[in-house]
Amino acid sequence: MNPEVPSSPALKPAKPPAPAFPLPQPSHAARFPAGLAPEDWARIRQAAHALPQVLVPADFDDGSHGGSDEALDRMGCIQISRAAGGGRPSRWILPAHIPVALAQLEATPQTNTLRTQMLQRLHQLESLGLRREGLVFTRLCVHALLLAHEGWRIDLSHRVPVPEEPVWAFFRDADAAALRQALGQAPEYSYTAELTLHLNHLVARSEAMGDASQLASLLPRLQAECSVPMPYEDLKAALTRAQDRWEQQVEEQSTLASLGRELAFQGYPDSFDAARKLGRKVTLYLGPPNSGKTYSAFERLAQALDGAYLAPLRLLALEGRDRLVGRGVPCSLLTGEENVPAANSRVVSSTIEMVNTRDEIDVAVIDEAQMIFDDSRGWAWTQAIVGVPARELIIIASAYAAPAIERLLLLCGEKPEKRIFERKQQVQLMPAPVPMSHLHAGDAVVAFSRRDVLMLRDQIGQSGRSVSVIYGALPPEVRRREAERFAVGAADVLVATDAIGMGLNLPIRRVLFSTLTKYDGVADRELSVGEVHQIAGRAGRYGLHDEGFVSVLKEAEADAMKTLRELLPKEPRAPRDFKCPVAPNWRHVQTISQRLGVGSLQQVLNVFMQQLRLDDAHFEVAELEQMLGLAEMLDRCAGSLPLQERFRYAQAPVDDRLPQVVEQFQAWATSHARTGKAGTPWFLDDVDEHSRLDRMEQALRQCTLWLWLDLRFPEVFGHVEAVVDLRSRLNDGIERQLKGKKPLWQTRGRR
């Protein structure tokens, strides 16, 4: 009998070996260049976030290649990694660029500074006029064109493709001299003779009009067009339009033009007659936060015969009035919801949307002009910069906004002077995050939602620290009181949203981010470089803190400190190919309605947005979605009101995220159309100063909206004393709750 053979234990199936070349799409392995070693591919994968040869879909968002993974695949690229949460894009590389990337890694070995080093070299390239557009590097070339009239000179900008080899060599060795030598002299513009002939023809046509006193204002208009690289035929057409606009201004024939020409964006600056007739002296005050530019502007405004301060927020308009009154200058206040005249007033401090473009004044100051880049409110800065009729105009802005503002002023026939302001204290990045338990007096903690601000207030308060808070839903009066509590030391720590980045001068020593992401109304996104600089710049105050410091809370997300280290050294930049936003005014609305026989406000605004898309290099329609929504409601519920009154209603500050506020707004407009009166402000009986925090905040929005409407329809709304009294009591109630110890963060709302 055979001996029993012991059974073997069950064997686990062997794991398949890891691929030598890990790829999101294994089929891409066929695209590898011959002889590529697995370890070399591993090096590229590890350094993909920093290598300049690596592509992402956003590199092709100009429409030429589609800007998608599918487009990169069709171009024959190899996918290195897929897109990931938090906004990290997919990464790709052309097979031909793999040897170039390996050479890059040999020259600049992978370290924790590689990404910063590559960004610095990219900035150097841009300073040399080089940038990558898709797969091609282009070079900005500037050539002088000399015209026949009095030796006029125009600097023409155009872009030409350059070979990539010298650029990759520069990324490896940073030898700018070798790069310049490899690129050689900038090639001549292909159409120099034709363009010079065309310019001479335009100037001769202008000379023939016989108005020599106005001819000088033609040159900056032509220069503005030539400073934007564009195809020859487009440039020729743009120059012709610029000369046409000049002729229209001189001949004052804009009202006789067709609808398209009359409302054309190209003629937008010339629609502000009072400003164009002045020959304004314009100065840009440029510098970072806490550099003294606003102080200097107010010193000049205080000396003016009469003037205006145009602020981005009602809070800053209030602060501006107090600054001037403190200098002995009588000053009125004008915001969307109030008009507070002062006896013998020579200056008006107002929110920028309230700019007066009719009456001539001595000096005007426009603050925070980099907000011209803001999607929803940028149109107000376009309007003010172009239209305020001041003999002297001071524009306060961050330096990165200067080129866009200068180009806008050139379109007005004006060349600004510049004053550069340097920050008096430096902001230093701290070496490590700061635990919430290690907060000191003078610290400001930044969050980006109402809920997070209140939660941090409660958590910090539990440690015995007194806290002031500032967030968007707070009324300006309460924000101001909370800021004063912190400024005088009655509160140890300030917890605020990015509202502190807009003009508030507070004795902050350390700015500590609780997060480096914010909800922008659509999705959570990483802070921009400009937002980080604007907020971090509030650290340090001349005369109080010689230095400012910035870091993150230890309780922030795990990569917050890394993100801050990456964003802080970068310089803020203007959006690429920026066009100044323009919103319709009553002239636009009235003209479209009369010419087309249209009585619906929504249809008129649709014509403005969709039918008047003109091929202009400088202006575009502002974001008008909320106005369109209100217009549809007003046409439906209050269509018997005159078009001009419906247009006023459509500009109201209605928070469309709050259904109750929208319903009340609709009811008031409907009652106005039917009876001539808005009715009673029902919210007066719904809430008082002892209500919940969120209910008081919502009621304050209703107060603000009612007062805004009363300022424009004074015989329709009324009840102003009762509304102002409720607003004052609600301000006190909110301040009392914020100063108290009761937890508040459970209150609903993202803001």
C-alpha positions, 0 to 999 in steps of 0.5 A: 500500500502506498504511503499517504502523501500529505496534501499541499496547502492551497497556493495564493495566485501570484500578483502580476508584476508591476508595469515597468512604465506605470501609465494611466493609459497603458496604450501610450507605452507605444509612444515612448522613444526607443531606449527609454529606461523605466528609472528615467520615466520614474524621474519624469513622473516624480518631477512632473509638477515642476518640469516646464516640458509637461503640459496640462489641458489649460495650456490650450484653453485659447481654443486652438486645440480644445483644451481637453485630455482628448485633444492632448491624446490626439496630439500624440502626447503621453499621459503622465497622471490623471486629474485629481481632487483639489484642482490638480490637472492631468499632466502630459508630455510629448514623446519628443520632449522626454529627452529634453525633460531628462536633460532638464533634470540632469541640469537642475536635479529634483529638489524641494526648490525645483518648482520655484526655480522653474517659475522664476525662470518662466518669469524671466522669460516673460520679462524678455517677452517670451511666452508659451502659447500651446506648443509654440513659444512666441516672442514679443517684438516692438518696433518704432513706426515713424509717421510723416506728421511732426515726427510722430512715433508709434511703438508697434507690438507683434508676436513671432514664433521662436525655436524651442531649443534655446528656450529649453536651454535657458530653463537648464542653465538660466543663461539669459545672454546665451538665449538672447544671442541664440534668438538674435535680432527681433525680426522686422514686422512683415507689414511695416510699409503697408501699416505706416502708409495706412497710419499716415493716411489716417492722420492726413484724413484727420488733419484735413478736418482742420481742428489742429487743437484736437489732433494731438489726442489722436496719437495715444488712441493709435498707440493703444491699438498698436500696443496689442499684438493682433493680425495685420488685417485686424490691426488695420481695422482697429486703427481705422475704428480709432480714427473714426471714433476720434472724428466722431468726437470732434464732429459731435455726430455720435447721435446721428450714427446707426444703432451699432455705431452709437452703442459700440464699445469702441466709442465708449470713452467718448460717450462721457462728454464732460470728462473728454472735454477736460484734458484731465491730469491723471496719476496712478498711485501704485504699490502694495497694501500698507505702502501709504498710497491712500494716505497720500491721495487723501492729502491731495484730496483735502487740498482740492477746491472740490472733489470726490473719493470713490470707494469699493465698499460702503465701509470705506466710503464711511471711513473716507468721509471721516478721514476728510472731516478729521482734516477739517474738510466738510464732506458729504456721504453718498452710497447706494442706500443713503445721501448724507449732505454736509454743510458747506461740503466740498468733497463727496465720499461715495461708493464707486457705483454712485460716481457723478459723470456729469459735473466737473470737479477739481480732484477725484480719487478712485480707490482699489482700481485693481478691482476692474478685474472683478467679474461682477463689479469691474464695470464700475471701475471702467466707468469711473476711470473713463467717465469721472469729470475731474481736472485731476484724477488719482487712481490707487491700484496694485502695480499689476493692474497698471498696464490695463488701466494705462491702456484704458486711459490711452483710449481716452487720449490720456497718458498717465503719470505714475507714483510708485509706493514701497511698503514700509514694513516687510511681510515675512513668511513664518517657518511653521504653522501656528497652533490655535492655542498659541495665538497672541494679541494682534493676530488676525485669523482669516477664513472664507465663510460666515460659518467658519468665522463664527466657528473660529470665534467660538473656538478661540473664545473658549481659550479666554481670548476676546475676539472681534469678527468681520465677514460679508453679511455684517453691516458696515457699521458693525464691521467698523465697530468690530474693527475698532474693538480690535484696533484699541485692544478691547479684543485680542484676536480678529477673525475675518474673511477677506474683507480685511484685505480691502482697505481696512488699516488695522494693527495686525502683527500676524495674519494666519490663514485658516485655509487656503481655499474659498467658495466662490459661489460655484465651487471651492477653489484655491486662493489666487496669488492676488488674494494671498498678497492682498490679505497677507499685506495687512500684516504689519502697520507702520509705527506700530509693528515694524514687521508683519508675519504670515502663516497658517493655523496648524488646524488648517488642511494638511497642505495649506502651509505648502500652498502658502509657500508656493503662492506668496513668492509669486507676483500677482498678474492681470488676466491674460487678454483682459478686456475692460467690462462695460455695463449698459447705462440709460443711454444704451437702454433708451437708444435700443428701445427707441430704434428697435421699438422694444418695450421689454427690458429683458429684450433690450438687455439681451440685445446689448449683450448678444447683438452688440458683440463688436470686434474690439480689443479693449471692451466686453459686456460685463456679467449681467445675469442677475440684472437679466433675471430681475428684468424678466421679473419686472417685465412680468410683474411691473411691466406698466412702469416706464422702462427707465424705472424698471431699469433702475429697479434691475440695478438694485442690490437684491441678494438672489440667494435669499428667496424671501428678499427676492419675493419682497422685492417683487411685491414692492415693484408690483405694488408700485406698478399697480398703486404708485406706492411700494406698500409697507416694509413688512420686515419691520414687524418680523424681527427686532434686535433680540432675534437670532443672528442670521435673522437680524443679518437677513433683515439688515439686507432688507433694510439696505434694499429698501433704503436703496430703492427709496433713494431712487423712488422717494415718493414711492417707498418712504418709512425711512425713519422706521427703517433707519431705526430698525437698522440701528437697533439690529446693528446694536443687537448683532454687535451685542451677540458678537461680543457675547460668549454664546456660541454662534457658529451653528447659524446657517449660511456660507457667507 
